[in-house]
Amino acid sequence: MRILLADDQSKVRSALRLLLEQQPDVHILGEVVDVTGLLDWVKAACPDLVLLDWELPGLEADGLLPTLREFCPRLMVIALSGRPEARRAALAAGVDAFVSKGDPPERLLKTLRAVGARG
C-alpha cells in the first residue's frame, strides 16, 4: 500500500513514518504539511491512501475530498485528529475512516488494514 502522510506537525509525521515503515506491505511515498502540497502529491503520484490531519492548514473538508478523488478516483483517506469529536464531521465529509491521534498505534494499524481490505 502506497501512503502519503499529510500533517503539519513534524513529530506526528515522524511517528507515523516510524510506525508504518515497520509494516511489510506499506510504502511511504512522502510527506506534506498543507493542502497545496497534498494536492500536488495526489496529482503526481496517486497514492493508495492518505493519512490526513483533519486540522491540516488550508483544509476545507467539503471541497477537498471530491477534488482529491477527481485526481485519484480510488484514493482512500483516513482522517487523524487530536480532537475525537471531529470524527462525525470527518466521516460526514467522506473520509473512509477516522482515528484519534490519542488512540494507541495498534488502532491505526487495524484501521489501515480494514480500509486497505475494502479498497
C-alpha positions, 0 to 999 in steps of 0.5 A: 500500500502506497501512503502519503502522510499529510500533517503539519506537525513534524513529530506526528509525521515522524511517528507515523513514518516510524510506525508504518515503515515497520509494516511489510506491505506499506510504502511511504511515498512522502510527506506534506504539511498543507493542502497545496502540497497534498494536492500536488502529491495526489496529482503526481503520484496517486497514492493508495491512501492518505493519512490526513490531519483533519486540522491540516492548514488550508483544509476545507473538508467539503471541497477537498475530498471530491477534488482529491478523488477527481485526481485519484478516483480510488484514493482512500483517506483516513482522517487523524485528529487530536480532537475525537469529536471531529470524527462525525464531521470527518466521516460526514465529509467522506473520509473512509475512516477516522482515528484519534491521534490519542488512540494507541498505534495498534488502532491505526494499524487495524484501521489501515488494514480494514480500509486497505481490505475494502479498497 
